[in-house]
Amino acid sequence: VLSRIRLLTAGESHGPAVLAVLENMPAGLALAAEDIDGDLVRRQGRQPGSHAYPGASARMGIEDDRAELLAGVMAGTTTGAPIAVRIANRDHASWKDRDVEATTVPRPGHADLAAAVKHRYPDLRFGLERASARETAARVAAGAICRKLLAEFGVRVGGYVTAIGSVSADVSAIPAEARLDAATRSDVRCPDAEGSDRMRAEIREAARQGDTVGGVFEVVALGVPPGLGSHAHWDRRLSSRLVGALVSIPGVKGAEIGDAFSGARRRGTEVHDPIEIRQEDGALVRVTNHAGGLEGGITNGEALVVRAAMKPISTTRTTMKSVDLATGQPAAARYERSDVCAVPRAVIVGEAMVCLVLADALLEKVGGDSISEMRPRVETSRRMRLDDLAMARREWRFWP
Ligand SMILES: Cc1cc2nc3c(=O)[nH]c(=O)nc-3n(C[C@H](O)[C@H](O)[C@H](O)COP(=O)(O)O)c2cc1C
């Protein structure tokens, strides 16, 4: 998924901390822990300064995530060396120095059984501690650093929820930038106020029934330079890297670029985005953006729009059928404190993954070891007016 940047995360859900090491960020980016903390708070299901939405795990009341920058930053600026971030697990205090009872009944929809079979674990906790979405706090920290890099070049990344369970909100009439702004005012991160009410009710109803819900979220990037990705290499198509990054999020089972699935049911002339020259500045622009800002695996200068489907949370209060691996007897999976719906939280992880992929693609395109080295190259790459494209009408002998 990434070619220039490397991200390694480590840490167990109830261990001392989760960690991120991010390699190949250019030097000269102003960076402080506070640049990361805002996104960590949002991942907890809160808007800064407010409570979590109904149905966010009670653990979010325990954790108060804060980033500690341990390496790669000196005098408030990145140096080009690997950046290390640590986020302490406050819940660790209640797990440390205590005997924990055995976990031997795998929960359907979790990594429990698959990880135990793969690694021959003597207790499911060896796997589930790492498979937990607590790990996504480290990704959000790394994503926030990439977000800061992208912002240097005028790229804004945001996300919002369009469906929770059977409730969906049609946000197509709201311009992309306004959607991002409106989502920041909704606890369930839906840009539509009436849709937010219905989504909240849907989460409450699922909780009342002892059940869980999933949903759909979108991530949008504005101001993305054209020319990121590749049409020439299957594994460098930005479309495949974005989809891969999104489905790497725990619980996300599908992702699409632009109007992929709805477009599949329509005619070509309704789906493709006509090209025109903007009178004011002669730029080549699109009348519509069904392609979600990508053609041939390359950004085309329009807003980047990706969408992801998250399954209902696996841990259900109404227990599901399983088998006790200690006895071989049928057993009910045990309920552990959990989200009823994590879609409004997963949006932030989706934003982080898109930031990582875009920062990586930008570095791949323009190279550079410092922000100042990158700046003129990014400016050049943005030019897509007619007179930037020196084309002549002549014949070519391509294969003599
Ligand atoms: C932000 C976030 C929070 C999550 N919270 C929970 C949770 O509280 N309970 C739960 O069962 N799954 C939760 N999940 C999903 C599980 O981590 C995921 O379903 C599980 O690890 C199995 O992986 P898979 O669904 O990708 O196969 C969450 C996912 C994300 C992205």
The ligand as an SDF file (V2000), in Angstrom:
LIG
                    3D

 31 33  0  0  0  0  0  0  0  0999 V2000
  -12.3990    2.3980   15.7170 C   0  0  0  0  0  0  0  0  0  0  0  0
  -12.8140    0.9720   15.8270 C   0  0  0  0  0  0  0  0  0  0  0  0
  -13.4000    0.5160   16.9890 C   0  0  0  0  0  0  0  0  0  0  0  0
  -13.8180   -0.8110   17.1260 C   0  0  0  0  0  0  0  0  0  0  0  0
  -14.4070   -1.1930   18.2920 N   0  0  0  0  0  0  0  0  0  0  0  0
  -14.8170   -2.4750   18.4130 C   0  0  0  0  0  0  0  0  0  0  0  0
  -15.4430   -2.9060   19.6130 C   0  0  0  0  0  0  0  0  0  0  0  0
  -15.6200   -2.1250   20.5630 O   0  0  0  0  0  0  0  0  0  0  0  0
  -15.8770   -4.1870   19.6870 N   0  0  0  0  0  0  0  0  0  0  0  0
  -15.7130   -5.0720   18.6660 C   0  0  0  0  0  0  0  0  0  0  0  0
  -16.1180   -6.2080   18.7840 O   0  0  0  0  0  0  0  0  0  0  0  0
  -15.1130   -4.7120   17.5180 N   0  0  0  0  0  0  0  0  0  0  0  0
  -14.6560   -3.4270   17.3670 C   0  0  0  0  0  0  0  0  0  0  0  0
  -14.0530   -3.0480   16.1880 N   0  0  0  0  0  0  0  0  0  0  0  0
  -13.8990   -4.0170   15.0960 C   0  0  0  0  0  0  0  0  0  0  0  0
  -12.9610   -5.1680   15.4490 C   0  0  0  0  0  0  0  0  0  0  0  0
  -11.6920   -4.6770   15.8240 O   0  0  0  0  0  0  0  0  0  0  0  0
  -12.8210   -6.1310   14.2570 C   0  0  0  0  0  0  0  0  0  0  0  0
  -14.0610   -6.4890   13.7700 O   0  0  0  0  0  0  0  0  0  0  0  0
  -12.0960   -7.4040   14.7070 C   0  0  0  0  0  0  0  0  0  0  0  0
  -10.7710   -7.0890   15.1100 O   0  0  0  0  0  0  0  0  0  0  0  0
  -12.0090   -8.4670   13.6160 C   0  0  0  0  0  0  0  0  0  0  0  0
  -11.3850   -7.9980   12.4610 O   0  0  0  0  0  0  0  0  0  0  0  0
  -12.1740   -8.0090   11.0800 P   0  0  0  0  0  0  0  0  0  0  0  0
  -13.5500   -7.5470   11.3650 O   0  0  0  0  0  0  0  0  0  0  0  0
  -11.4430   -7.0540   10.1950 O   0  0  0  0  0  0  0  0  0  0  0  0
  -12.1830   -9.4150   10.5360 O   0  0  0  0  0  0  0  0  0  0  0  0
  -13.6410   -1.7270   16.0380 C   0  0  0  0  0  0  0  0  0  0  0  0
  -13.0390   -1.2620   14.8530 C   0  0  0  0  0  0  0  0  0  0  0  0
  -12.6290    0.0670   14.7390 C   0  0  0  0  0  0  0  0  0  0  0  0
  -12.0050    0.5300   13.4630 C   0  0  0  0  0  0  0  0  0  0  0  0
  1  2  1  0
  2  3  1  0
  2 30  2  0
  3  4  2  0
  4  5  1  0
  4 28  1  0
  5  6  2  0
  6  7  1  0
  6 13  1  0
  7  8  2  0
  7  9  1  0
  9 10  1  0
 10 11  2  0
 10 12  1  0
 12 13  2  0
 13 14  1  0
 14 15  1  0
 14 28  1  0
 15 16  1  0
 16 17  1  0
 16 18  1  0
 18 19  1  0
 18 20  1  0
 20 21  1  0
 20 22  1  0
 22 23  1  0
 23 24  1  0
 24 25  2  0
 24 26  1  0
 24 27  1  0
 28 29  2  0
 29 30  1  0
 30 31  1  0
M  END
$$$$
